[in-house]
Structure formats: structure tokens, C-alpha cells
């Protein structure tokens, strides 16, 4: 009877999972380090595009030197102008990415500073507790007696 109940319960659970699915794992929140590495990766990609456009511009410049003035040279100039526009767009994107990375670095620095401060406070509390414990072990009467003995010896000499 109890075995049958367990089997029926397991069967119902399997049916429910098939109908409604199982709970999805909640994605973990991105960290500041994840964000910085993602931005750096994207910045590298944009830099590579800019370098490719620079090579294209150099190629157009060489073509302009070899081409006689006229329709062909005008076409090369138009293509170069388009490449320059693209390059400026990518440079703006790169600047935005670097400014985002800077802001994230600032937030990370603030977070690290807060952690360091918390750690410092914890160390100071532990040290204070240890000092109190040590001070309790000190016998002030014994200390006074030892100091008086030392003073007496100094006065004899």
C-alpha cells in the first residue's frame, strides 16, 4: 500500500513535470569583473575594425596617388569618405565603451574600498577584544609593587 502510494506520487510528479516543466535555474547576477571583461572584449573588437578601416584608407590613398584626376579618382574619394565616416562611428563607440569601463572600474574600486573598510573594522574589533582579555590578566597591584621595588633599588644605588 505504501509502495503503491509512493509510485503514484512519483507518477503524478512526472506528469506535472511534463505538463508544466521544471523550475529553471535562475541565472547568476553578473559581477563587475564580468562586465569589465565583456566591455574589454567588445572594445578589442571595435579596435580591430578601426585598424581594418585604417588599412583600407591607406590603400585608397595609394590608389589616389596612382590614379589620374577624373571620374575614377572621384569614386575612390567617395569610398574613402564612406570609410572615414565608418571609422568615426567606430571611434565614438570605442570611446563610449571605454567610458563605461571607467565607470565600472570606479564602482569596483568603491566596492573594494568598502570591503577593505569592513575587514579593517573586523580586525580592530578582534584586536580590541584580545587587548581587553590581556588587560584582565594584568594585576595592577603586582605591577605597582614591581615598580616600587625598582624605584627603591635605583635610590639605593
C-alpha positions in Angstrom: 0.0 0.0 0.0 2.7 2.5 1.0 4.8 1.4 -2.0 1.8 1.9 -4.3 1.3 5.5 -2.8 5.0 6.3 -3.5 4.7 5.1 -7.1 1.5 7.0 -7.7 3.1 10.1 -6.1 6.2 9.7 -8.4 3.9 9.2 -11.4 2.0 12.4 -10.6 5.2 14.4 -10.2 6.5 13.1 -13.5 3.2 14.0 -15.2 3.3 17.5 -13.6 6.9 18.0 -14.8 5.9 17.0 -18.3 2.9 19.4 -18.3 4.4 22.4 -16.6 8.1 21.8 -16.8 10.6 22.0 -14.1 11.9 25.2 -12.4 14.5 26.9 -14.4 17.8 27.7 -12.8 18.0 31.4 -12.0 20.9 32.9 -13.9 23.5 34.3 -11.6 23.9 38.1 -11.5 26.8 39.4 -13.5 29.8 40.7 -11.5 31.7 43.9 -12.1 34.6 41.7 -13.4 32.3 40.1 -15.9 31.1 43.5 -17.1 34.7 44.8 -17.5 35.9 41.7 -19.4 32.8 41.9 -21.7 33.5 45.6 -22.4 37.2 45.0 -22.9 36.3 42.2 -25.4 33.9 44.4 -27.3 36.5 47.3 -27.2 39.1 45.0 -28.7 36.6 44.0 -31.5 35.9 47.7 -32.3 39.7 48.5 -32.3 40.2 45.7 -34.8 37.5 47.2 -37.0 39.2 50.6 -36.8 42.5 49.1 -37.7 41.0 47.4 -40.7 39.4 50.7 -41.8 42.8 52.4 -41.4 44.4 49.9 -43.8 41.6 50.5 -46.3 42.2 54.2 -46.1 45.9 53.7 -46.7 45.0 51.6 -49.7 42.7 54.3 -51.1 45.4 56.9 -50.5 47.9 54.9 -52.6 45.2 54.4 -55.3 44.6 58.2 -55.4 48.4 58.8 -56.0 48.4 56.4 -58.9 45.1 57.5 -60.5 44.8 60.5 -62.9 42.3 63.2 -61.9 38.9 62.4 -63.2 35.9 60.1 -62.6 38.0 57.2 -61.2 39.6 59.4 -58.6 36.2 60.8 -57.6 34.9 57.3 -56.9 38.0 56.5 -54.8 37.4 59.7 -52.8 33.8 58.8 -52.3 34.7 55.4 -51.0 37.4 56.9 -48.8 34.8 59.4 -47.4 32.5 56.5 -46.5 35.3 54.6 -44.8 36.1 57.8 -42.8 32.5 58.0 -41.6 32.6 54.4 -40.5 35.8 54.9 -38.7 34.4 57.9 -36.8 31.4 55.9 -35.9 33.5 53.1 -34.5 35.7 55.6 -32.7 32.7 57.0 -30.9 31.6 53.5 -30.0 35.0 52.7 -28.6 35.0 55.9 -26.6 31.6 55.0 -25.1 32.9 51.6 -24.2 36.0 52.9 -22.5 33.9 55.4 -20.6 31.6 52.6 -19.4 34.7 50.6 -18.4 35.9 53.5 -16.5 32.6 53.9 -14.6 32.6 50.2 -13.8 36.2 50.4 -12.6 35.2 53.3 -10.3 32.3 51.2 -8.9 34.6 48.2 -8.4 37.1 50.4 -6.6 34.3 51.7 -4.3 33.2 48.2 -3.6 36.7 47.0 -2.8 37.2 50.0 -0.6 34.0 49.2 1.3 35.2 45.5 1.7 38.6 46.7 3.0 36.9 49.1 5.4 34.7 46.3 6.7 37.7 44.0 7.1 39.6 46.7 9.0 36.7 47.2 11.4 36.5 43.4 12.0 40.3 43.3 12.7 40.1 46.2 15.0 37.2 44.6 16.9 39.1 41.4 17.3 42.2 43.2 18.4 40.2 45.2 21.0 38.7 42.0 22.3 42.1 40.4 22.6 43.5 43.5 24.4 40.7 43.5 26.9 41.4 39.9 27.6 45.1 40.6 28.1 44.4 43.6 30.3 42.3 41.5 32.6 45.3 39.2 33.2 47.4 42.1 34.3 47.5 42.5 38.1 47.8 46.2 38.8 48.8 45.7 42.5 51.6 43.4 41.3 52.7 46.0 38.7 52.8 48.7 41.4 54.9 46.5 43.7 57.4 45.7 41.0 57.7 49.4 40.1 58.2 50.4 43.7 60.9 47.7 44.1 62.7 49.1 41.0 62.4 52.6 42.3 63.8 51.5 45.7 66.8 49.8 44.0 67.6 52.9 42.0 67.6 55.1 45.1 70.0 52.7 46.9 72.5 52.8 44.1 
